[in-house]
Amino acid sequence: MNEITQHSEKKLVLAAGRAHPELAAQVAEELGTELLPMSAYDFANGEIYVRSGESVRGKDIFVMQSHPAPLNNHLMEQLLMLDSFKRASAKRITAISPFYPYARQDKKGRGREPISARLVADMYRTAGADRIMSVDLHTAQIQGFFDGPVDHLFAVPLLSDYIRTKTEGEDLTVVSPDTGRVRVAEQWAERLGGAPLAFVHKSRDLTVPNQAVSKQVVGQVEGRTCVLIDDMIDTGGTIAGAVRVLKEAGAKDVIIAATHAVFSDPAAQRLAESGAREVVVTNTLPIPEEKRFDALTVLSIAPLLARAIREVFEDGSVTSLFDGNA
C-alpha cells in the first residue's frame, strides 16, 4: 500500500531550454527545486539535440523557454523538449513561454498572410503540451488559438507597484502608445490611484516592419510625469518617438514601462538617448550587458512564474494571483 501511495504522489519537475538560464535558475529557486538535468547541443548543420538526464515518467513537467533572437532556434529547442517528454511518458506537460513567439502575427492584415501565432499554438499542442503559460500576450485572443488551458499572466502589478513607489507625490498620467492598448492603460491608471489617461496617435505602414510614426498626443500631459506603457519594446522606434511627442506636448518627465525587452538593435541606443527618466522592464527575455544602460531597470518575473506554476501543479487558481483580473 505504501508503495502504491508513493507512486501515485504528484511530482513537479521544472525543465528549461538554453535561452535564459538566469531566469530558469530564479524560478527553480522560488519553487525550492532543482532544474531537470538536460543535455542539449547543436549539430554542425543547425539541428538541435535534446535529452533529459532523468526519467520523467508520470511526472508533472513544466518546460520553460524564453525566445530572444534567434527566436526560431529557441522555439525549435522547446518543441523538441516537449516531444521528448511526451515520448518519455510524462503525466502532464506545460509549455512556459514568458514571451510568446510570433505573438504580433495574430491575424491576417492582408491577403495571403499566415496567422503565425496560431501555428505556434498548433505546434505546441502537436509536440505534446497539455497547457501553455505566458506573460502579457500581445493580444488576448491568442489564448483561443490553443486547444487546451492557457494561463495568461500579467506583469502590470509588478511594474505598477515599482513605479508607484518611485513616483510618490507626483502628478501622473498613464500614456498608451496607441489606441489598441487603452484597456491595459485603464488597469494601470487604476493601480496608480486613478491617474488620467492619454494616448499617442501613430501611423504604421503594413509593408514595412518595425516602423511606426508617432504624431500627436490625445489627453492632458503638460507638467505631468507620464508613464508610457507597452507590452514590448523591439527596435524602440515607436517608444522613443512617443517620448519625443510627449516632451513636445509639455510633459515634465517620462517613465517607460514594458514587459518584454526584445531590444533589437538599435533599441538600447534609442532608449538611452530618448530623454526618458527611467525605462522599466521585466526579465522575460535575457538582456545582454551590451544592451543595458544607466536608465534601465529590470524587474524579475520569476516570483510570478513560480507562483503560477505552483497553482497549476496543486490544481489551484491562477486567476486568484491577479484578484480576478486574469
Rosetta blueprint (number, residue, H / E / L):
1 M L
2 N H
3 E H
4 I H
5 T H
6 Q H
7 H H
8 S H
9 E L
10 K L
11 K L
12 L E
13 V E
14 L E
15 A E
16 A E
17 G L
18 R L
19 A L
20 H L
21 P H
22 E H
23 L H
24 A H
25 A H
26 Q H
27 V H
28 A H
29 E H
30 E H
31 L H
32 G L
33 T L
34 E L
35 L E
36 L L
37 P L
38 M E
39 S E
40 A E
41 Y E
42 D E
43 F L
44 A L
45 N L
46 G L
47 E L
48 I E
49 Y E
50 V E
51 R E
52 S E
53 G L
54 E L
55 S L
56 V L
57 R L
58 G L
59 K L
60 D E
61 I E
62 F E
63 V E
64 M E
65 Q L
66 S L
67 H L
68 P L
69 A L
70 P L
71 L H
72 N H
73 N H
74 H H
75 L H
76 M H
77 E H
78 Q H
79 L H
80 L H
81 M H
82 L H
83 D H
84 S H
85 F H
86 K H
87 R H
88 A L
89 S L
90 A L
91 K L
92 R E
93 I E
94 T E
95 A E
96 I E
97 S E
98 P L
99 F L
100 Y L
101 P L
102 Y L
103 A L
104 R L
105 Q L
106 D L
107 K L
108 K L
109 G L
110 R L
111 G L
112 R L
113 E L
114 P L
115 I L
116 S H
117 A H
118 R H
119 L H
120 V H
121 A H
122 D H
123 M H
124 Y H
125 R H
126 T H
127 A H
128 G L
129 A L
130 D L
131 R E
132 I E
133 M E
134 S E
135 V E
136 D L
137 L L
138 H L
139 T L
140 A H
141 Q H
142 I H
143 Q H
144 G H
145 F H
146 F L
147 D L
148 G L
149 P L
150 V E
151 D E
152 H E
153 L E
154 F L
155 A L
156 V H
157 P H
158 L H
159 L H
160 S H
161 D H
162 Y H
163 I H
164 R H
165 T H
166 K H
167 T L
168 E L
169 G L
170 E L
171 D L
172 L E
173 T E
174 V E
175 V E
176 S E
177 P L
178 D L
179 T H
180 G H
181 R H
182 V H
183 R H
184 V H
185 A H
186 E H
187 Q H
188 W H
189 A H
190 E H
191 R H
192 L L
193 G L
194 G L
195 A L
196 P L
197 L E
198 A E
199 F E
200 V E
201 H E
202 K E
203 S E
204 R E
205 D L
206 L L
207 T L
208 V L
209 P L
210 N L
211 Q L
212 A E
213 V E
214 S E
215 K E
216 Q E
217 V E
218 V E
219 G L
220 Q L
221 V L
222 E L
223 G L
224 R L
225 T E
226 C E
227 V E
228 L E
229 I E
230 D E
231 D E
232 M E
233 I E
234 D L
235 T L
236 G L
237 G H
238 T H
239 I H
240 A H
241 G H
242 A H
243 V H
244 R H
245 V H
246 L H
247 K H
248 E H
249 A L
250 G L
251 A L
252 K L
253 D E
254 V E
255 I E
256 I E
257 A E
258 A E
259 T E
260 H E
261 A E
262 V L
263 F L
264 S L
265 D L
266 P L
267 A H
268 A H
269 Q H
270 R H
271 L H
272 A H
273 E L
274 S L
275 G L
276 A L
277 R L
278 E E
279 V E
280 V E
281 V E
282 T E
283 N L
284 T L
285 L L
286 P L
287 I L
288 P L
289 E H
290 E H
291 K H
292 R L
293 F L
294 D L
295 A L
296 L E
297 T E
298 V E
299 L E
300 S L
301 I L
302 A H
303 P H
304 L H
305 L H
306 A H
307 R H
308 A H
309 I H
310 R H
311 E H
312 V H
313 F H
314 E L
315 D L
316 G L
317 S L
318 V L
319 T H
320 S H
321 L H
322 F H
323 D L
324 G L
325 N L
326 A L
